[in-house]
């Protein structure tokens, strides 16, 4: 399997998924878009890559209690939770060592 690139949008999506996992709150695609401040054309391909690598699982809601299409909920797997936390921790550590100032992340 081809490794994925760690881009700013990927980091933003991972942060949203980690926060949702920590709060034990299910999150759906458009909610991730809103929280990460990214469009669906960016977020959904990232979710697909994370799913293909086993970091994320998804499922459709079983009992929609809202108007509109059925939502698909996304959640980090245990592997994804650990890997995302490791990646973000390493990135933050490198950023701090080099004195980089994050732009929006």
C-alpha distances in whole Angstrom, upper triangle without the diagonal:
4,6,9,13,15,18,21,21,18,20,23,21,20,23,24,22,23,27,27,25,28,31,29,30,28,26,26,24,27,28,25,26,29,29,26,28,26,26,24,23,21,20,19,16,15,16,13,10,12,12,9,8,11,13,15,17,20,23,26,29,31,35,35,38,38,38,36,32,31,28,25,24,21,21,19,18,19,16,15,19,19,16,18,21,20,18,21,24,22,23,26,27,26,28,31,31,31,34,31,33,30,31,30,28
4,6,10,13,15,19,18,15,18,21,19,18,22,23,22,23,26,27,26,28,31,30,30,28,26,26,24,26,28,24,25,28,27,24,27,24,24,23,21,19,19,18,15,14,15,13,10,12,13,10,9,13,14,16,19,21,24,27,30,33,36,36,38,38,38,36,33,31,29,25,25,22,22,19,19,21,17,16,20,19,16,17,20,19,17,20,22,21,20,24,25,24,25,29,29,29,31,29,30,27,28,28,25
4,7,9,12,16,16,13,15,18,17,16,19,21,19,20,24,24,23,25,28,28,28,26,25,24,22,25,26,22,23,26,25,22,24,22,23,22,20,18,17,17,14,12,14,13,9,10,13,10,8,12,12,15,18,20,24,27,30,33,36,35,38,37,38,35,32,31,28,25,24,20,20,17,17,19,15,14,17,17,13,14,17,16,13,16,19,17,17,20,21,20,22,25,25,25,27,25,26,24,25,25,22
4,6,9,12,12,9,12,15,14,13,16,18,17,18,21,22,21,24,26,26,26,24,22,22,20,22,23,19,19,23,22,19,21,18,19,18,17,14,14,14,11,9,12,11,7,9,12,10,9,12,12,14,17,19,23,25,28,31,34,33,35,35,35,33,30,29,26,23,22,19,18,16,17,19,16,13,16,16,13,12,16,15,12,14,17,16,15,19,20,19,20,23,24,24,25,23,24,21,22,22,19
4,6,10,10,8,10,13,13,13,16,18,17,18,21,22,22,24,27,27,27,25,23,23,20,22,23,19,19,22,21,17,19,17,18,18,17,14,14,15,12,10,13,13,10,11,14,14,12,15,14,16,20,21,25,27,30,33,36,35,37,36,36,34,31,30,27,24,24,20,20,18,19,21,18,15,17,17,14,13,16,15,11,13,16,15,13,16,18,17,17,21,22,21,22,20,21,18,19,19,17
4,7,8,6,7,10,11,10,12,15,15,16,18,20,20,22,24,25,25,24,22,22,20,21,21,17,18,20,18,15,17,16,18,18,17,13,13,15,13,10,13,14,11,11,15,15,13,16,14,16,19,21,25,27,29,33,35,34,36,35,35,33,31,30,27,24,23,19,19,17,18,19,17,14,15,16,12,11,13,12,9,10,13,12,10,13,15,14,14,17,19,18,19,17,17,15,15,16,13
4,5,5,6,9,10,11,12,14,15,16,18,20,21,22,24,25,25,24,21,21,18,20,20,16,15,18,17,13,14,13,15,16,15,11,12,14,13,10,13,15,13,13,17,17,16,18,16,17,21,22,25,27,29,33,35,33,35,33,34,32,30,29,26,24,23,20,20,18,20,22,20,16,18,18,15,13,15,15,12,11,15,14,11,14,16,15,14,18,19,18,19,16,16,13,13,13,11
4,5,5,6,9,10,11,13,14,15,17,19,20,21,23,24,23,23,20,20,18,18,18,14,14,15,14,10,11,10,13,15,15,11,11,15,14,11,14,16,15,15,18,19,18,20,17,18,21,22,26,27,29,32,34,32,33,32,33,30,29,29,25,23,22,19,20,18,21,22,21,17,18,19,16,13,15,16,12,11,14,14,11,12,16,15,13,16,19,17,17,14,13,10,10,9,8
4,5,5,6,9,10,11,12,14,15,17,18,20,21,22,21,20,17,17,14,14,15,11,10,12,11,8,9,7,10,11,11,7,8,11,11,8,11,13,13,13,16,17,17,19,16,16,19,19,22,24,25,29,31,29,30,28,29,27,25,25,22,20,19,16,17,16,19,21,20,17,17,19,17,13,16,17,14,13,16,17,14,15,19,18,17,20,22,21,21,18,17,13,12,11,9
4,5,5,6,9,10,11,12,14,15,16,18,20,21,20,19,16,16,14,15,15,11,12,14,13,9,12,10,12,13,13,9,8,11,10,6,9,11,10,9,13,14,13,15,12,13,16,17,20,22,24,28,30,28,30,29,30,27,25,25,21,19,18,15,15,13,16,18,17,13,14,16,13,10,13,14,11,10,14,15,12,14,18,17,16,19,22,21,22,18,18,15,14,13,11
4,5,5,6,9,10,10,12,14,15,16,18,20,19,19,16,17,15,17,16,12,13,14,12,9,12,11,14,15,16,12,11,14,13,10,12,15,13,12,15,17,15,17,13,14,17,19,22,24,26,29,31,30,31,30,31,29,27,26,23,21,19,16,15,14,16,18,16,13,13,14,12,9,10,12,9,7,11,12,10,11,14,14,13,16,19,18,19,16,15,12,12,11,8
4,5,5,6,9,10,11,13,14,15,17,18,17,17,14,15,13,14,13,9,10,11,9,5,8,9,12,13,14,11,9,13,13,10,12,15,14,13,16,18,18,18,15,15,18,18,21,23,24,27,29,27,28,27,28,26,25,24,21,19,17,15,15,14,17,19,18,15,14,16,15,11,12,15,12,10,13,15,12,13,17,17,15,18,21,21,20,17,16,12,12,9,7
4,5,5,6,9,10,11,12,14,15,16,15,14,11,12,10,11,11,7,8,10,8,6,9,9,11,11,13,10,7,10,11,8,8,12,12,10,13,15,15,15,12,11,14,14,17,19,20,24,26,24,25,24,25,24,22,21,17,15,14,11,11,11,14,16,16,12,12,15,14,10,12,15,13,11,15,16,15,16,19,20,19,21,24,24,23,21,19,16,15,13,11
4,5,5,6,9,10,10,12,14,15,15,14,12,13,13,15,13,10,12,13,11,9,13,12,15,15,16,13,10,13,13,9,9,13,12,9,12,15,13,13,10,10,13,15,18,20,21,25,27,26,27,26,28,26,25,23,19,17,15,11,10,9,12,13,13,9,9,11,10,6,9,11,9,8,12,14,12,13,17,18,17,19,22,22,22,20,19,16,16,14,11
4,5,5,6,9,10,10,12,14,14,14,12,14,14,15,13,10,12,13,9,8,12,13,16,16,18,15,12,15,16,13,13,16,16,13,16,18,17,17,13,13,16,17,20,22,22,26,27,26,27,26,28,27,26,24,20,18,16,13,12,11,14,15,15,12,10,12,12,8,9,12,11,8,11,14,12,12,15,17,16,18,21,21,21,19,17,14,15,12,9
4,5,5,6,9,10,11,12,11,11,9,11,11,12,9,6,9,10,7,7,10,11,14,14,17,14,11,13,15,12,12,15,16,13,15,18,18,17,14,12,14,15,17,19,19,23,24,23,23,22,24,23,22,21,17,15,13,11,10,10,14,16,16,13,11,14,14,11,12,15,14,12,15,17,16,16,19,21,20,21,24,25,24,22,20,17,17,14,11
4,5,5,6,9,10,10,10,9,8,10,10,13,10,8,11,12,10,10,13,14,16,15,17,15,12,13,15,12,10,14,14,11,12,16,15,14,10,9,11,12,15,17,17,21,22,21,23,22,24,23,22,20,16,14,11,8,7,6,10,12,13,10,8,12,12,9,10,14,13,12,15,17,17,17,20,22,21,23,26,26,26,24,23,19,20,17,14
4,5,5,6,9,10,10,11,11,13,14,16,14,11,14,15,12,12,16,16,19,19,21,18,15,17,18,15,13,17,16,13,15,18,16,15,11,11,13,15,17,20,20,23,25,24,25,25,27,27,25,23,19,17,14,11,9,7,10,11,12,9,7,9,10,8,8,11,12,10,12,15,15,15,18,20,19,21,23,25,24,23,22,19,20,17,14
4,5,5,6,8,9,10,10,13,14,16,12,11,14,14,10,11,15,16,19,19,22,19,16,18,20,17,15,19,19,16,18,21,20,18,15,14,16,16,18,20,20,23,24,23,24,24,26,26,25,23,19,18,14,12,10,10,13,14,15,13,10,13,14,11,11,14,15,12,14,17,17,16,19,21,21,21,24,26,25,23,22,19,19,17,14
4,5,5,6,5,6,7,10,12,14,11,10,13,13,10,12,15,17,19,18,21,19,16,17,19,16,14,18,19,15,16,20,19,17,14,12,13,13,15,17,16,19,20,20,20,20,23,23,22,19,16,14,11,9,8,9,12,13,15,13,11,14,15,13,13,17,17,15,17,20,20,20,23,25,24,25,28,29,29,27,25,22,22,19,17
4,5,5,6,8,9,12,15,17,14,12,16,17,14,15,19,19,21,21,23,21,17,18,20,17,15,18,18,15,15,19,18,15,12,11,12,13,15,17,17,20,21,21,22,23,25,25,24,21,18,16,12,10,7,7,9,10,12,10,8,11,13,11,11,15,16,15,16,19,20,20,22,24,24,25,28,29,29,27,26,23,24,21,19
4,5,8,10,12,15,18,19,16,15,18,18,15,16,20,21,24,23,26,23,20,21,23,20,18,21,22,18,19,22,21,18,15,14,16,17,19,21,20,23,24,24,24,25,28,28,27,24,21,19,15,13,11,10,12,12,14,13,9,12,14,12,11,15,16,15,15,19,20,19,21,24,23,24,27,28,28,27,25,23,24,21,18
4,5,9,10,14,17,18,15,14,18,17,14,16,20,21,23,23,26,24,21,22,24,21,19,23,23,20,21,24,23,21,18,16,17,17,18,20,19,21,22,21,21,22,25,25,25,23,19,18,15,14,11,12,14,15,17,16,13,15,18,16,15,18,20,18,19,22,23,21,24,27,26,26,29,31,30,29,27,24,25,22,20
4,7,9,13,16,18,15,15,18,18,16,18,21,22,24,23,26,24,21,21,23,21,18,21,22,19,19,22,22,19,16,14,14,15,15,17,16,18,19,19,19,21,24,24,23,20,17,16,12,12,9,11,12,13,16,15,12,15,18,16,16,19,21,19,20,24,24,24,26,29,28,29,32,34,33,31,30,27,28,25,22
4,6,10,13,15,11,12,16,15,13,16,19,20,21,20,24,22,19,19,22,20,17,20,22,19,18,22,22,20,17,14,14,13,14,15,13,16,16,16,16,17,20,20,20,17,14,13,10,10,9,11,14,15,18,16,14,17,19,17,17,21,22,20,22,25,25,25,27,30,29,30,33,34,34,32,30,27,27,24,22
4,7,10,12,10,10,14,14,13,15,18,19,19,18,21,20,16,16,19,18,14,17,19,16,16,20,20,18,15,12,11,10,10,11,10,13,14,14,14,15,18,18,17,14,11,10,6,7,7,10,13,15,17,15,14,18,19,17,18,22,22,21,23,26,26,26,29,31,30,31,34,35,35,32,31,27,27,24,22
4,7,9,6,7,10,11,10,12,15,15,16,14,17,17,13,13,16,15,12,15,17,15,15,18,19,17,15,12,11,10,11,11,11,14,15,14,15,15,17,16,15,13,9,8,5,6,7,10,13,16,18,15,15,18,19,16,18,21,21,20,22,25,24,24,28,29,28,30,33,34,33,30,29,25,25,21,20
4,6,5,6,9,10,11,12,14,14,13,11,15,14,11,11,14,13,11,13,16,14,14,17,19,17,16,12,11,9,9,9,9,13,14,13,14,13,15,13,12,10,6,5,4,6,9,12,15,18,20,17,17,20,21,18,20,23,22,21,24,27,26,26,29,31,30,32,35,35,34,32,30,26,25,22,21
4,5,5,6,9,10,11,12,11,10,8,11,11,8,7,11,11,8,11,14,13,13,16,18,17,15,12,12,10,11,11,12,16,17,15,17,15,16,14,12,11,8,7,7,7,10,13,16,20,20,17,18,21,21,18,20,23,22,21,24,26,25,25,29,30,29,31,34,34,33,30,29,25,24,21,19
4,5,5,6,9,10,10,9,9,7,11,11,9,9,13,13,12,14,17,16,17,20,21,21,19,16,16,13,14,13,14,17,18,15,16,14,14,12,12,12,9,9,10,11,14,16,20,23,24,20,20,24,23,20,22,25,24,23,26,28,26,26,30,31,29,31,34,34,33,30,28,24,23,20,19
4,5,5,6,8,10,10,11,10,14,13,10,12,15,14,13,16,18,17,17,21,22,21,18,15,16,14,15,14,14,18,18,16,16,14,15,14,14,13,10,10,9,10,12,15,18,21,22,19,19,22,22,19,20,24,23,21,24,26,25,25,28,29,28,29,33,33,32,29,27,23,22,18,17
4,5,5,6,8,8,9,9,12,11,7,9,12,11,10,13,15,14,15,18,19,18,15,13,14,13,15,15,16,19,20,18,19,18,19,17,16,16,12,11,10,9,11,13,16,19,20,16,16,19,19,16,17,20,19,17,21,23,21,21,25,26,24,26,30,30,29,26,24,20,19,16,15
4,6,5,6,5,6,6,9,8,6,9,12,11,11,14,16,15,16,19,20,20,18,16,17,15,17,17,18,22,22,20,21,19,19,17,16,16,13,13,13,12,14,16,19,22,23,19,19,22,21,18,20,23,21,19,22,24,22,22,26,27,25,27,30,30,29,26,24,20,18,15,14
4,6,5,7,8,9,13,12,10,12,15,15,14,18,19,18,20,23,24,23,21,18,19,18,19,19,19,23,23,20,20,18,19,17,17,18,14,15,14,14,16,18,22,24,25,21,21,24,23,20,21,24,22,20,23,25,23,23,27,27,25,27,31,30,29,26,23,20,18,14,14
4,6,8,10,12,15,13,11,14,16,14,14,18,19,17,19,22,22,22,19,17,19,18,19,20,20,23,24,21,21,20,21,20,20,19,16,16,14,13,15,16,20,22,22,19,18,21,21,17,18,21,20,17,20,22,20,20,23,25,23,24,28,28,26,23,21,17,16,12,12
4,5,9,10,13,10,9,12,14,12,12,16,17,16,18,21,21,21,18,16,18,18,20,21,21,25,26,24,24,23,23,22,21,21,18,17,16,14,15,16,19,21,22,18,17,20,19,15,17,19,17,15,18,20,18,18,21,22,20,22,25,25,24,21,19,15,13,10,9
4,7,10,12,10,10,13,15,14,15,18,19,18,20,23,23,24,21,20,21,21,23,23,23,27,27,25,25,23,23,22,21,22,19,19,18,17,18,19,23,25,25,21,21,24,23,19,20,23,20,18,21,23,20,20,24,24,22,24,27,26,25,22,19,15,13,10,11
4,7,8,6,7,10,12,11,12,15,16,16,18,21,21,22,20,18,20,19,21,21,23,26,27,25,25,23,23,21,20,21,18,17,17,16,18,19,22,25,24,21,21,24,22,19,21,23,20,18,22,23,20,21,25,25,22,25,28,27,26,23,21,17,15,12,12
4,5,5,6,9,11,11,12,15,16,17,18,20,22,23,21,19,20,19,21,20,22,25,26,23,24,22,21,19,18,19,16,16,17,16,19,20,23,26,26,22,23,26,24,21,23,26,23,22,25,26,23,24,28,28,26,29,31,30,30,26,24,20,18,16,16
4,5,5,6,8,10,10,12,14,15,16,18,20,21,19,17,18,16,17,17,19,22,23,21,22,20,20,17,15,16,14,13,14,14,17,18,22,25,25,21,22,25,23,21,23,26,23,22,26,27,25,26,29,29,28,31,33,32,32,28,27,23,21,19,18
4,6,6,7,9,11,11,13,15,16,17,19,21,20,18,19,18,20,19,22,25,26,24,26,24,23,20,18,19,17,16,17,16,19,20,23,26,25,22,23,26,24,21,24,26,23,23,27,27,25,26,30,29,28,31,33,32,32,28,27,23,21,19,19
4,6,6,7,9,10,11,13,15,16,17,19,17,16,18,17,20,20,22,26,27,25,27,25,25,22,20,20,18,16,17,15,18,18,21,24,23,19,21,23,21,18,21,23,20,19,23,24,21,23,26,25,24,27,29,28,28,25,24,20,18,17,16
4,6,5,6,9,10,11,12,14,16,17,15,13,15,14,16,17,19,23,24,22,24,22,23,20,18,18,15,13,13,12,14,15,18,21,20,16,18,20,19,16,19,21,18,18,21,22,20,22,25,25,24,27,29,29,29,25,24,20,19,17,15
4,5,5,6,9,10,10,12,14,15,14,12,13,12,14,15,17,21,23,21,23,22,21,19,16,16,13,11,12,11,13,15,17,20,20,17,18,21,19,17,20,22,20,20,24,25,23,25,28,28,27,30,32,32,32,29,28,24,23,20,19
4,5,5,6,9,10,10,12,14,14,12,14,14,16,17,20,23,26,24,27,25,25,22,20,19,17,14,15,13,15,15,18,21,19,16,19,21,19,17,20,22,19,20,23,24,22,24,27,27,26,29,31,31,31,28,27,24,23,21,20
4,5,5,6,9,10,11,12,11,10,13,13,16,18,20,24,26,25,27,26,26,24,21,20,17,15,14,12,13,13,15,18,17,13,15,18,15,13,17,18,15,16,19,20,18,20,23,23,23,26,28,27,28,25,24,21,20,19,17
4,5,5,6,9,10,11,9,7,9,9,12,14,17,20,23,22,24,23,24,21,19,17,14,11,11,8,10,10,12,16,15,12,14,16,15,13,16,18,16,17,20,21,20,22,25,25,25,28,30,30,30,27,27,23,22,20,18
4,5,5,6,9,10,10,8,10,10,13,15,18,21,24,23,26,25,25,22,19,18,15,12,13,10,12,12,14,17,16,13,16,18,16,15,19,20,18,19,23,23,22,25,27,27,27,30,32,32,33,30,29,26,25,24,22
4,5,5,6,9,9,9,11,12,16,18,21,24,27,26,29,28,29,26,23,22,19,16,16,13,13,12,14,16,14,12,15,17,14,13,17,18,16,17,20,21,20,22,25,24,25,28,29,29,30,27,28,24,24,23,21
4,5,5,6,5,6,9,11,14,17,20,23,26,25,28,27,28,26,23,21,18,15,14,10,10,9,10,13,11,8,11,13,11,10,14,15,13,15,18,18,18,20,23,23,23,26,28,28,29,26,27,23,23,22,19
4,5,5,6,5,6,8,11,14,17,20,23,23,26,26,27,25,21,19,17,13,12,9,10,9,9,12,11,9,12,15,13,13,16,18,16,18,21,22,21,24,26,26,27,30,31,32,33,30,30,27,27,25,23
4,5,8,8,9,11,14,17,20,23,26,26,29,29,30,27,24,22,20,16,16,13,13,12,12,15,13,11,15,16,14,15,18,19,17,20,22,23,22,25,27,27,28,31,32,32,34,31,32,28,29,27,25
4,6,8,10,13,16,20,22,25,28,28,31,31,32,30,27,25,22,18,17,14,13,11,10,12,10,9,12,13,11,12,15,15,14,17,19,19,20,22,24,24,25,28,29,30,31,29,30,27,27,26,23
4,6,7,11,14,18,20,22,26,26,29,29,31,29,26,23,20,17,15,12,11,9,7,9,7,7,10,12,10,12,15,15,15,17,20,20,21,23,25,26,27,29,30,31,33,31,31,28,29,27,24
4,7,10,14,17,20,22,25,25,28,28,30,28,25,23,20,16,14,10,9,6,5,8,6,4,7,9,8,8,11,13,12,14,16,17,18,20,22,23,24,26,28,29,30,28,28,25,26,24,21
4,7,10,14,16,19,22,22,24,24,26,24,21,19,16,12,10,7,5,4,5,9,9,6,9,11,11,10,13,15,15,16,19,20,20,22,24,25,26,28,30,31,31,29,29,26,26,24,21
4,7,11,13,15,18,19,22,22,24,22,19,16,14,10,8,6,5,6,6,10,11,9,11,14,14,14,17,19,19,20,22,24,24,25,28,29,29,32,34,34,35,33,32,29,29,27,24
4,7,10,12,15,16,18,19,20,19,16,13,10,6,5,4,6,9,10,13,15,13,14,18,18,17,19,22,21,22,25,26,26,28,30,31,31,34,36,37,37,34,34,30,30,27,25
4,6,9,12,13,16,17,18,17,14,10,8,5,5,7,9,12,13,16,18,16,17,21,21,20,23,25,25,25,28,30,30,31,34,35,35,37,39,40,40,38,37,33,33,30,28
4,6,9,9,13,13,15,13,10,7,6,4,6,9,12,15,16,20,21,19,20,24,24,23,25,28,28,28,31,33,32,33,36,37,37,39,42,42,42,40,38,35,34,31,29
4,6,6,9,11,13,12,10,6,6,6,7,10,13,16,18,21,23,21,22,25,26,25,26,30,29,29,32,34,34,34,37,39,38,40,43,44,43,41,39,35,35,31,30
4,6,9,12,14,14,12,8,9,10,10,14,16,19,20,23,25,24,24,28,29,27,29,32,32,32,35,37,37,38,40,42,42,43,46,47,47,44,43,39,38,35,33
4,6,9,12,12,12,9,10,12,12,16,18,22,23,25,28,26,26,30,31,30,31,35,35,34,37,39,39,39,42,44,43,45,48,49,48,45,44,40,39,36,34
4,6,8,9,8,6,8,11,12,16,18,22,23,26,29,27,27,30,31,30,31,35,34,33,36,39,38,38,41,43,42,44,47,47,47,44,42,38,37,34,33
4,7,9,11,9,10,13,14,18,20,24,25,28,31,29,28,32,33,31,32,36,36,35,37,40,39,39,42,44,43,44,47,48,47,44,42,39,37,34,33
4,6,9,9,10,13,14,18,20,24,26,29,32,29,29,33,33,31,32,36,35,34,37,40,38,38,42,43,42,43,47,47,46,43,41,37,35,32,32
4,7,9,10,14,16,20,23,26,29,32,34,31,31,35,35,33,35,38,37,36,39,41,40,40,43,45,43,45,48,48,47,44,42,38,36,33,33
4,7,9,12,15,18,21,25,27,31,32,30,30,34,34,31,33,37,35,34,38,40,38,39,42,43,42,44,47,47,46,43,40,37,35,31,31
4,6,9,13,16,19,23,25,28,30,27,28,32,32,29,32,35,34,33,36,38,37,37,41,42,40,43,46,46,45,42,40,36,34,31,31
4,7,10,13,16,20,22,25,27,25,25,29,29,27,30,33,32,31,34,36,35,36,39,40,40,42,45,45,44,41,39,36,34,31,30
4,6,10,13,17,19,22,24,21,22,26,26,24,26,29,28,27,31,33,32,32,36,37,36,38,41,41,41,38,36,32,31,28,27
4,7,10,14,15,19,20,18,19,22,22,21,23,26,25,25,28,30,29,30,33,34,34,36,39,39,39,36,35,31,30,27,25
4,7,10,13,16,18,15,16,19,20,18,20,23,23,22,25,27,27,28,31,32,31,33,36,37,37,34,33,29,28,25,23
4,7,10,13,14,12,12,16,16,14,17,20,19,19,22,24,23,24,27,29,28,30,33,34,34,31,30,26,26,23,21
4,6,9,11,9,9,13,13,12,14,17,17,17,19,22,22,23,25,27,27,29,31,32,32,30,29,26,26,23,21
4,6,8,5,5,9,10,9,11,13,14,14,16,19,19,20,22,24,24,26,28,29,30,28,27,24,25,23,20
4,5,5,6,8,10,10,12,14,15,16,18,20,21,22,24,25,26,28,30,31,32,30,30,27,28,26,23
4,5,5,6,9,10,11,12,14,16,16,18,20,21,22,24,26,27,29,30,31,30,30,27,29,27,24
4,5,5,6,8,10,11,12,14,15,16,18,20,21,22,24,26,27,29,30,28,29,26,28,27,23
4,5,5,6,8,10,10,12,14,15,16,18,19,21,22,24,25,27,28,26,26,23,25,23,20
4,6,5,6,9,10,11,12,14,15,16,18,20,21,22,24,26,27,25,25,22,24,22,19
4,6,5,6,9,10,10,12,14,15,16,18,20,21,22,24,25,24,25,23,25,23,20
4,5,5,6,9,10,10,12,14,15,16,18,20,21,23,24,23,23,21,23,22,18
4,5,5,6,8,10,10,12,14,15,16,18,20,21,22,20,21,18,20,18,15
4,6,5,6,9,10,10,12,14,15,16,18,20,21,19,20,17,20,19,15
4,6,5,6,8,10,10,12,14,15,16,18,20,19,20,18,21,20,16
4,5,5,6,9,10,11,12,14,15,17,18,17,18,16,18,18,14
4,5,5,6,8,10,10,12,14,15,16,14,15,13,15,15,11
4,5,5,6,9,10,10,12,14,15,14,15,14,17,17,13
4,5,5,6,9,10,11,12,14,13,15,14,17,18,14
4,5,5,6,9,10,11,12,11,12,11,14,15,11
4,6,5,6,9,10,10,9,10,9,13,13,10
4,5,5,6,9,10,10,12,12,16,17,14
4,5,5,6,8,8,11,12,15,17,14
4,6,5,6,5,7,8,12,14,11
4,5,5,6,8,10,13,15,13
4,6,8,11,13,16,19,17
4,6,9,11,15,17,16
4,6,10,13,15,15
4,6,9,12,12
4,7,9,9
4,6,6
4,6
4
